[in-house]
Amino acid sequence: MRYLLSGVGGIGLSALAWALKTEGHEVFGSDRSYDQGLFPAKFDAIKKMGVEMVPQDGVIVVNGDVDCVVASAAVEPQIPDIAAALEHNVQVIRRADLLAKMLNEKAKSVAVAGTSGKSTVTALVAFLARACDLDPTVINGAVMPDFSAADDTKCSVFGNARASNSDVFVAEACESDGSVVVYKPAISLIHNITLDHKPIEELITLFQRLVDQTQNVIVYNCDDPYVSALDLPEDKAVGYSLDDHADARFKAKNIVLSPQGVKFDIIIDDVEPYEIHAPMLGRHNVQNILAAFAIMDALGADMFDCLKALQKFSGVKSRLELIGKVDGITILDDYAHNPDKIDAAMSCVANHAGRILAYYQPHGFAPTRLMKDGYIESFTKNLRAQDKLFLQDIYYAGGTVAQDISSEDIAAGIRSAGALGSVDVFKSRDALIDAIVAEADAGDYILIMGARDDSIRFIGPDILQKLSSSSLQQAAQS
C-alpha cells in the first residue's frame, strides 16, 4: 500500500509513519512547515525513517502515485493533498481511523484515554510492558526518552513510536476530534474527564462509547466524578484511587512529594502495601502510575517486575521536563494546555518554588473560546503574590478560523478576578523571553507551558542559554 501522510511533521502522524514503514508499506509525507523550510532537523529525521518527503501541493495524488491519503483532524479539506484526493477519488482516511484499525486487530490492545495524562500513562505502560518482555507496539502523542532508536531498533527516531509483531498494542486515544469512539480495544483507560476541546456533556458521551466498545477490562479513575458516573459494567471495571475509594482495586497512600520525585505506598486489593519511588514530579503522576499498574495487571504482567522497572523510567518530554538550572534558577517545560493541566503543573511547581515565572501561549482560537473562563479560573487560583504570568498572543496555524478572541481577554479576566500575581501580554516572543530573563533570580522556577506550536519547545533552551551567557559575563567582570 502507498500512503501519503499529509501533515507528517505532527507528533501523531510521524509515529504512524514509523508503524506503516515497519509493516512494509511505501510512505510519503507532506507538511506545510516542510514547504516553508521550517524545522529542517525534524524533517531530516522523518526522511531517515524511510519516508519520502514531497510538497504539500497534491501533485503526487493527481499523478496516481498514492493509494491513500492520511491526515490528522488539524488538516483542513482545502489543503491541496486532501482536495486532490477528493477530486480524483483517492481514499482519504483520518489518522485516528487508521490507528484504530491497527489497534483493533490486536488481541491485547490498550487504548489510553482521558483529557489529561494520556501521553504519560501511554509511556509508562510501554516502558513497563517492554521491561516485562511483552514486546509492545506503541503509538504515542509525545516523545518518550526511554524509547531511543539508538538503544532499541524497533523505536522511531523521535521516540514516539515502537513497532513489533506482538499482540500487545498500546496507543493514546484522543478525544479532541471525537475519534476516541473508533477504538474497540481489549483494555481501555478512562483517566479523567475535564474541559478540553469539547463541552463536558459531549466528552461524557464520547467516553461512554469507548467504555461500551471495550472488550475485556475498563480501567477507570474512581476519584473523578464524571468518570465514576459512567455506566461501567462491574465484570469489566477496575478502579484506582488516591482517596481510598471503596471501589478501587489499586490505591495510593502515604504520598510524599519532593523535587526529586514521588514516594507512596501502592495497595492492590487491600493487601500488603509496596513502597514506590519514582523520579516524577507531582501528585498527578501518582495517579498516572496507578493507572499504568492497573493496565499492566490487566495485561498479565508481574507487579514485582513493574515495581523494579519503574525506578528507571525517564518520564516524557515536555511533561515537567527539566531543561536546566543556572544560578539557582530552574527551567521546566510542560505541555499543559487546558485548565486542568495548568492546575497540575503550577500546583506541582509551587510546592518547590520560591517564585514561578510562567509562560503560556493559548494553542488556538477555538480552544481559547471554549476554555477562556477555565484559563482565567486556573491562573487566578494558582498565581501567588510573588508569581508572574507572561502570556503570548494566541497561536495561529493558518486556515479560516475566526480570530475573535485574544490573550488580552484572558489577561483582563485574570486581573478582574483578583489574581494575586501579575500578568502581562506580549506580541513579540523575543521581547517576552528578554522580559523573563531580566526578571529571573535565584530560587525562581521558570515554567514554560503550551502545545501545538513546535517552536514553544525552543523557549526553555533559549532562556537557559541567555541566562548562562549572562552568568558567565558577570563572572568575568567580577
C-alpha positions in Angstrom: 0.0 0.0 0.0 1.2 3.5 -0.9 0.3 6.1 1.8 0.7 9.9 1.8 0.7 11.3 5.3 -0.4 14.9 5.0 1.0 16.9 8.0 3.6 14.2 8.7 5.5 16.6 10.9 2.9 16.3 13.6 3.8 14.1 16.6 0.9 11.7 15.9 1.4 11.2 12.2 5.2 10.8 12.4 4.6 7.9 14.9 2.1 6.3 12.5 4.6 6.7 9.6 7.0 4.6 11.5 4.4 1.9 12.2 3.4 1.8 8.5 7.1 1.6 7.3 7.7 -1.2 9.7 4.7 -3.1 8.2 6.4 -2.8 4.8 4.2 0.0 3.2 5.5 2.7 1.0 5.1 6.0 2.8 5.3 9.6 1.5 5.0 12.7 3.7 4.0 16.3 3.2 3.8 19.2 5.5 3.2 23.0 5.4 6.2 23.6 7.6 8.4 21.5 5.3 7.4 23.6 2.3 8.2 26.7 4.3 11.7 25.5 5.2 10.9 25.3 8.9 12.3 22.7 11.4 14.7 21.1 8.9 16.2 18.7 11.5 12.8 17.2 12.2 12.1 16.5 8.5 15.6 15.1 8.0 14.8 12.7 10.8 11.5 11.8 9.1 13.4 11.1 5.9 15.8 8.8 7.8 12.7 6.7 8.8 12.4 5.9 5.1 9.6 8.5 4.4 9.9 10.3 1.1 9.0 14.0 1.6 7.0 15.7 -1.1 5.5 19.2 -1.4 2.0 19.6 0.1 0.6 20.6 -3.4 -1.4 17.5 -4.2 0.7 16.6 -7.3 1.6 13.2 -6.1 -2.1 12.4 -5.6 -3.0 13.7 -9.1 -0.3 11.6 -10.6 -1.7 8.5 -9.1 1.3 7.7 -7.0 -0.5 7.0 -3.8 -3.4 4.7 -2.8 -4.5 6.5 0.4 -4.1 10.0 1.9 -3.9 10.0 5.7 -4.4 13.3 7.7 -5.0 14.4 11.2 -8.1 16.4 12.2 -5.9 19.5 12.1 -5.6 19.3 8.3 -8.4 21.2 6.6 -10.2 19.9 3.4 -8.8 22.9 1.5 -5.3 21.6 1.8 -4.2 20.6 -1.8 -3.4 17.0 -0.8 -6.9 16.4 0.5 -8.7 18.4 -2.2 -6.8 16.4 -4.9 -7.7 13.1 -3.3 -11.4 14.0 -3.1 -11.4 15.2 -6.7 -9.6 12.1 -8.0 -11.4 9.5 -5.8 -8.3 8.6 -3.8 -9.2 7.2 -0.4 -8.8 9.8 2.5 -8.6 8.4 6.0 -8.2 10.1 9.3 -5.1 9.3 11.3 -7.3 8.0 14.2 -9.2 5.7 11.9 -6.1 4.1 10.6 -4.6 3.8 14.1 -7.8 2.3 15.4 -7.8 -0.3 12.6 -4.3 -1.4 13.6 -5.1 -1.4 17.3 -8.4 -3.2 17.0 -6.8 -6.1 15.2 -4.6 -6.9 18.2 -5.7 -9.4 20.9 -4.0 -7.4 23.7 -4.8 -3.8 22.6 -4.8 -0.9 25.1 -6.5 2.4 24.4 -5.3 5.1 26.8 -8.0 7.8 27.1 -8.8 10.8 29.2 -8.4 14.6 28.8 -5.1 14.7 30.7 -2.2 12.4 31.3 -2.7 10.2 28.3 0.8 10.6 26.9 2.5 9.9 30.3 0.4 6.8 31.0 1.0 5.5 27.5 4.7 5.9 28.0 4.6 4.3 31.4 2.7 1.3 30.1 5.0 1.0 27.1 8.1 1.1 29.3 6.8 -1.4 31.8 5.5 -3.7 29.1 8.9 -3.8 27.4 10.6 -4.4 30.8 8.2 -7.3 31.3 9.2 -8.8 27.9 5.7 -8.2 26.4 7.4 -6.6 23.3 4.7 -3.9 22.8 3.9 -1.8 19.8 3.4 1.7 21.0 1.9 4.8 19.3 2.2 7.9 21.5 1.5 11.6 21.1 4.7 12.6 22.9 8.4 11.8 22.8 9.4 9.0 25.2 13.1 9.4 26.2 13.4 5.7 27.1 12.5 4.7 23.5 15.6 5.7 21.6 16.2 4.2 18.2 19.9 4.0 19.1 19.1 1.6 22.0 16.1 -0.2 20.5 15.8 -0.7 16.8 12.1 -1.1 17.0 11.7 2.5 18.0 11.3 5.5 15.7 13.9 8.2 15.6 11.6 10.5 17.5 11.0 8.1 20.4 7.2 8.5 19.9 6.6 5.0 18.5 7.7 1.4 18.7 6.7 -1.3 16.3 6.7 -5.1 16.8 4.8 -8.2 15.8 3.4 -9.0 19.3 -0.3 -8.9 20.3 0.4 -6.1 22.7 -0.5 -2.7 21.1 -0.6 0.4 23.3 -1.9 3.7 21.9 -3.0 7.1 23.1 -6.7 7.5 22.1 -7.5 11.2 21.7 -10.9 12.8 22.3 -10.1 16.2 20.9 -11.6 15.4 17.4 -14.2 12.8 18.7 -12.2 9.9 17.3 -11.9 8.1 20.6 -15.2 6.3 19.6 -13.5 4.4 16.8 -11.4 2.3 19.2 -12.5 -1.2 20.2 -9.7 -2.3 22.5 -9.2 -5.3 24.8 -8.3 -2.8 27.6 -9.2 0.8 27.9 -8.3 3.5 30.4 -10.7 6.4 31.2 -8.3 8.5 33.2 -10.3 11.7 33.7 -12.9 14.0 32.1 -12.2 17.7 32.3 -12.9 20.7 29.9 -10.7 20.4 26.9 -11.6 20.8 23.2 -15.3 19.9 23.8 -18.0 20.6 26.4 -18.2 18.2 29.3 -21.5 16.7 28.2 -20.1 15.8 24.8 -17.0 14.3 26.3 -19.0 12.1 28.6 -20.9 10.7 25.6 -17.6 10.0 23.8 -16.0 8.2 26.7 -19.2 6.2 27.3 -18.9 4.9 23.7 -15.3 3.8 24.4 -16.5 2.0 27.6 -19.2 0.2 25.7 -16.8 -0.9 23.0 -14.1 -2.2 25.3 -13.8 -6.0 25.1 -12.2 -7.1 28.4 -11.1 -4.6 31.0 -12.0 -1.0 31.7 -9.5 0.8 34.0 -11.0 3.9 35.5 -10.4 6.7 37.9 -12.6 6.4 40.9 -11.7 9.9 42.1 -13.1 11.6 39.0 -16.8 12.3 39.4 -17.5 12.3 35.7 -15.6 9.1 35.1 -17.1 7.2 38.1 -20.6 8.3 36.9 -20.2 6.5 33.6 -22.1 3.2 33.1 -19.3 0.8 33.9 -20.0 -2.9 33.8 -19.0 -4.5 37.1 -17.4 -7.5 35.5 -15.0 -5.4 33.4 -14.3 -2.3 35.6 -11.1 -2.0 37.5 -10.7 1.2 39.6 -7.8 3.1 41.1 -7.8 5.9 43.7 -5.7 8.3 45.6 -8.6 8.9 48.0 -9.1 5.4 49.3 -12.3 4.9 47.3 -14.2 1.8 48.3 -14.5 0.6 44.7 -10.8 0.9 43.8 -8.5 -2.2 43.5 -5.4 0.0 43.1 -4.8 2.6 45.8 -2.0 5.1 46.7 -1.4 6.1 50.3 1.2 7.9 52.3 2.1 10.1 49.4 5.3 12.2 49.7 6.1 14.8 47.0 9.6 16.3 46.6 11.7 18.0 44.0 13.3 14.6 43.3 10.0 12.8 42.6 7.2 10.9 44.3 7.1 8.3 47.0 4.0 6.4 48.1 2.6 3.0 49.1 0.7 1.2 46.4 -2.0 -1.2 47.7 -3.6 -3.7 45.4 -6.8 -5.5 46.5 -6.3 -4.1 50.1 -3.4 -6.4 50.8 0.2 -5.6 51.9 1.4 -2.2 50.5 4.5 -1.9 48.4 6.6 1.3 48.6 7.1 3.1 45.3 9.8 5.6 44.4 9.5 7.3 41.0 11.5 10.2 39.6 8.3 12.1 38.5 7.0 15.4 39.9 3.6 16.0 41.2 0.5 14.3 42.7 -1.0 13.8 39.3 1.9 11.5 38.4 1.0 9.3 41.4 -2.4 8.9 39.6 -0.6 8.2 36.3 1.4 5.4 37.9 -1.6 3.8 39.5 -3.4 3.8 36.1 -0.4 2.2 34.4 -0.1 -0.5 37.1 -3.8 -1.4 36.7 -3.3 -1.7 32.9 -0.2 -3.8 33.4 -2.2 -6.1 35.7 -4.8 -6.5 33.0 -2.1 -7.4 30.6 -1.0 -10.2 33.0 2.3 -8.7 34.0 4.1 -9.4 37.3 3.7 -6.5 39.6 7.1 -7.0 41.2 8.7 -6.7 37.8 6.8 -3.5 37.3 7.9 -2.1 40.7 11.6 -2.8 39.9 11.4 -1.3 36.4 9.6 1.9 37.4 12.6 3.4 39.1 14.4 3.6 35.8 11.6 5.4 34.0 12.8 8.7 32.4 9.4 10.4 32.0 8.0 12.1 28.9 9.4 15.0 27.0 7.7 18.3 27.8 5.9 16.9 30.9 7.5 19.0 33.6 10.8 18.3 31.8 13.8 19.8 33.4 15.5 21.9 30.8 18.3 23.1 33.1 19.5 25.1 36.1 21.7 28.1 36.3 22.5 30.4 39.3 19.7 28.8 41.3 17.1 29.3 38.6 15.3 26.2 37.4 13.7 25.9 34.0 10.9 23.4 33.3 9.0 22.7 30.1 5.4 21.3 30.1 2.7 20.6 27.5 0.0 22.0 29.7 -2.7 23.5 27.5 -6.1 23.1 29.3 -7.1 24.4 32.8 -6.7 21.0 34.5 -3.2 20.5 33.1 -2.2 24.1 34.0 -3.5 23.4 37.6 -1.4 20.3 37.8 1.8 21.9 36.5 1.6 25.1 38.5 0.5 23.5 41.8 3.3 20.9 41.5 5.9 23.6 40.9 4.5 25.8 43.7 5.4 23.1 46.2 9.1 23.7 45.5 9.5 27.2 44.0 10.1 30.5 45.8 8.5 32.2 42.8 7.1 31.0 39.5 7.7 32.9 36.2 5.1 31.2 34.0 4.9 31.4 30.2 1.7 30.4 28.4 0.6 30.6 24.8 -3.1 29.5 24.0 -3.0 26.9 21.3 -5.8 28.1 19.0 -8.7 30.5 18.8 -11.5 27.8 19.0 -9.9 26.1 22.1 -9.4 29.6 23.7 -13.1 30.5 23.2 -14.1 27.2 24.8 -11.7 27.3 27.7 -11.3 31.1 28.4 -13.2 31.0 31.7 -11.3 27.9 32.7 -8.0 29.6 31.9 -8.9 32.6 34.0 -10.0 30.5 36.9 -6.9 28.3 36.8 -4.4 31.1 36.6 -6.3 33.2 39.2 -6.2 30.2 41.6 -2.5 29.4 41.1 -0.8 32.7 40.8 0.6 33.6 44.2 1.5 37.2 45.1 5.2 36.7 44.1 4.4 34.9 40.8 4.3 36.4 37.3 2.5 35.2 34.2 3.8 36.0 30.7 1.1 35.4 28.1 1.8 35.4 24.4 -0.7 36.0 21.6 -2.9 33.0 20.6 -1.1 30.6 18.3 -2.5 30.8 14.7 -1.7 27.8 12.5 -3.4 29.2 9.4 -6.8 28.4 7.9 -10.1 30.2 8.1 -10.8 30.2 11.9 -12.4 33.3 13.3 -9.8 35.4 15.2 -12.3 37.0 17.6 -10.6 36.4 20.9 -7.1 37.3 22.2 -4.7 36.7 25.1 -5.6 40.2 26.3 -9.1 38.9 27.0 -7.6 36.2 29.3 -5.3 38.7 31.0 -8.1 41.1 31.6 -10.2 38.3 33.1 -7.4 37.2 35.4 -6.9 40.8 36.7 -10.6 41.3 37.2 -10.9 38.1 39.1 -8.4 39.4 41.7 -5.3 37.2 40.9 -2.6 37.8 43.5 0.2 37.6 40.9 0.8 39.8 37.9 0.1 39.1 34.2 1.5 40.7 31.1 0.8 40.0 27.4 3.5 40.1 24.7 3.1 40.1 20.9 6.8 39.6 20.4 8.3 36.3 21.7 11.7 37.8 21.7 10.5 40.6 23.9 8.8 38.1 26.2 11.9 36.0 26.6 14.0 39.0 27.3 11.5 40.1 30.0 11.7 36.6 31.7 15.5 36.6 31.6 15.6 40.1 33.1 13.2 39.2 35.8 14.6 35.8 36.8 16.5 35.5 40.1 17.9 32.7 42.3 15.1 30.5 43.7 12.8 31.1 40.7 11.2 28.4 38.7 10.6 29.3 35.0 7.7 27.2 33.8 7.1 27.1 30.0 3.6 25.9 29.1 1.8 25.4 25.8 1.0 23.0 23.0 0.6 22.6 19.2 3.3 25.2 18.3 6.5 23.2 17.9 8.6 26.4 18.5 7.5 26.6 22.1 9.9 23.8 22.9 12.8 26.1 22.0 11.9 28.7 24.6 13.3 26.9 27.6 16.7 26.2 26.0 16.8 29.7 24.7 16.2 31.2 28.2 18.8 28.8 29.6 21.4 29.9 27.1 20.7 33.6 27.7 20.9 33.1 31.5 24.1 31.1 31.2 25.7 33.7 29.0 24.7 36.5 31.5 26.1 34.4 34.3 29.5 34.0 32.5 29.7 37.7 31.7 29.0 38.6 35.3 31.7 36.1 36.5 34.2 37.5 34.0 33.6 41.1 35.3 33.9 40.2 39.0 
